[in-house]
Amino acid sequence: MTDQPTLVVHQVSKRYPGRAGVQANDRVSLTVPAGQVVGLLGHNGAGKTTLVGQIVGLLRPDSGSISLAGHDAVAQPGLARRLTSVQVQTACALEGITPRGAIRTIGRIRGGSRAQVRARADQLIEALDLGPWADRPAEQLSGGVARLTAFGMAAVVPGALVILDEPTNDVDPVRRRLLWGQIQRLAEAGTAVLLITHNVREAEQVVDRLVVLEQGQVVAAGSLAELTADGQRDLEEAYIAICGRSPDPTAAAPDRLAEPQTAGSAGSENRP
């Protein structure tokens, strides 16, 4: 833990050009200290993805500043990407490789030694209960296994900041609990974690602080206790009070474990 937060976003704004002139972010400020999990909540279209793009240097803000591990992330986008590990919301391209191979490859790219990467990959595979699928071709993997593999790729040699965008999508309930445990362990090891989700029930599992985005603006920020300060509502009720609408519904998680089937086979909704 250090006095200076790993990530400091200050008054960041971004408007997309064109006739619509969409204001994606409007003076957004937030911090993510080392050793903490900060949840970024918001509906689809609230500005979460745009903000991530700016943090990792893929989009340049119109105004404001972003500091990452003490460096100017706007002026040094390449360095920002090296300092950040990201699990994106979209499916990770794994064709032609196994989960174990994918996790090890990313670990080596991020500078880990061969021995370190092999040991850490094996640790993650065991912790996430991925053993039965670890050495199967990607074409035989379910969506849930692919999501867990993507988390492993982000966590094998984590940057100073780890960004997780809807990390539990398609993951079965048992492995969701295992995944939350690994997210907490990242923070316990001193990593700053930005957890992006519109599932407020899941956000309660691991976050130290929460930031709520609505129409590109931060409309609330604080600890779970602060956002539910009246003591008579849970986080979902607090979200409704803050935003004036319910959180986005999420797809039902699989209710049982099953061996993954090849792509296109029947019953895929029940795969992990």
NUSE-30865 format. One record per residue (C-alpha): x, z, y. Coordinates in pm, whole numbers, plus 32768, in hexadecimal, padded with zeros to 4 digits. Layout:
BEGIN
XZY...
***
This chain:
BEGIN
800080008000807B7FA8815E7FFD7FEC82BD7FD17E7983037EB57DDB82377F1E7CB7815C7E137BD781F67D9F7BED835E7C9B7AF183D37C567B1685477B3F7A6886047B54792985347A63781085887A3276B984ED793A75A9854C7926746D847E7919732C854B77F972388550769E722D85E1763473648523775B742985A8773E7535849D77D07683850C786076F083BE79137827844078CC78DA858679D179DC85F37A067A6884957AE87B9784757B467C5583397C6E7D0282977CDD7D29812E7DE07E3D80F87ED37E3D7FD67E437EFA7EB07CD67EC07F0D7BBB7DDC7E9F7AEF7D5D7FC579A87CB27F7279377B8B804477BF7B68801976DB7A57809175E2794C8030765277ED7FDE76A1774D812C76FA789681D7785E781F821D791D78C080FE79BD778180787A24770B81D27ACA785A82137B90784680CE7C0176E781277C8C776B826E7D3A789481CB7DF877B380D97E4A76AD81DE7D667595816A7C9475A682A87D0E75F484067C3276DF84D17BC1767086287C1E77C586B27C8E791B863F7DB2798A85687DFD79D183FA7F207AAF83917F877AB5822280917BAF81B481097BB8831D81217A3D83408054795084177F84789B83107F03779A840A805F7733847C80F07742831A7FE576BF822B80DE76768116815A77DB81197FF27858811C7FB1779D7FD980EA782B7F38807F798B7F967F21795F7F097E93793A7DAC7D3778A57D9C7C2B788E7C927B4377857D1E79CE777B7CDF79D2761E7C497A3E75E17AE47BB575DF7AAE7C3F749B7A197CD1750278C97CC473BF78047DE4739677117E54750177177DF6764D76787D9E778B77387EEA782776D57FA576F177427EEB76DD788E7F2F784A78E5809F7830788780CF76EB7946804277787A89811378B17A5F825177E27A4581ED770C7B7181BC784A7C3A831E78B87BEB82F679A67AC7840779B179C183B97926786A83B77A8077CB82EB7B1B78E381E87A0778DA81C47A09776081927B83775B809B7B82787D7FD47A5D77ED7FB87B0D769E7F4C7C4C77507E377B9A780F7DBD7AE276DA7DA07C2A761E7D037CE677427BF87BD977757BB97BB275FD7C1E7A4376077CE67A4A74C37BF8796E73F57C09785B74FD7D6A788575857E01776574C27CD7767B74AE7CD37531756B7C1E754376B77B1E7448763D7A9C7552754C7A7376637652792E76EA76DE78F977187851792E788E78327A7C786C77807AEA776F78857A907865799C7B55797D78F67C7B789078CA7C6B783B7A3E7C7979AE7A907DA979D079AE7E5078B37A697E1679687BB47E867ABB7B2D7FB37A657A5480A87A6C7B7B7FC67ACF7C9B80157A887E0480077B927F107E977B317F307DB57ACF7E0D7C727A1B7E687B647A1A7D5B7A3A79367D9F791179977CC179FE79FD7BA678F17A647AAC782079267AAF77C478C27947787579F378B377BC7AC377B277657C30780378727CCF7728798C7C0277B679047C307916794E7DA278F17AAB7D5278747AE07C68799A7A757D707A987B747E5879FB7C897D597A297C257D227B947C437E967BD07D987E977B297E127D867C127DBD7E657D387E567F967C947F9B7ED17C747F9E7E9D7DEE7EFF7D457E0A7E047CFB7F1E7CC97C627E867BBC7BA07F407A8A7B877E5D79907A7D7EC978337A907E3E76C17A7C7E8B76737B697D6C76567CB87E1A76147D787CD877667D0C7C5078157D517D9877C67EC27D6C78A07ECE7C3579FB7EBE7CCB7A017E987E457A9D7F907F357A027EEA806779007DDC80A878DD7CCD81AF778D7C1C81CF77877AB9825C76447A1F82DB763C78CB838577B278D583BE77BC7A2E845D781D7B8683DF76D87C4983F2774E7D84834078917E1A82BE78F17F6482227900802980E177DF802B7FEB7788818A80667782811381D076A37FE8818675B180C180C275CF81E781AF7463825581A0749A82B78033734D82217FCD73AA80B77F8D749F7FFC7EB1757E7EE37F2774797DD87EE4737C7E907FBC74847EBE80C974CF7D4880BC735F7CF880F173527DE9821774887D4B82B0743E7BDA827272C37BDA826972B37B2F811673097B6E7FAC745B7B0E7F1C747079C17E6C73F279D17D06750179A17C0474EF78FC7AB474A379EC799A75D77A5778DE75EA7A0A776A75527B2876A676297B0F757177847AAA750577BC796C744778D3788873DE78F7776F74DD7881761B7470790974CA74D078907428760E7736739275F276CD746274C87586751F74BE7561768D751D766F768B762775AD778476FC7603789476027778785876047867794F76AE
***
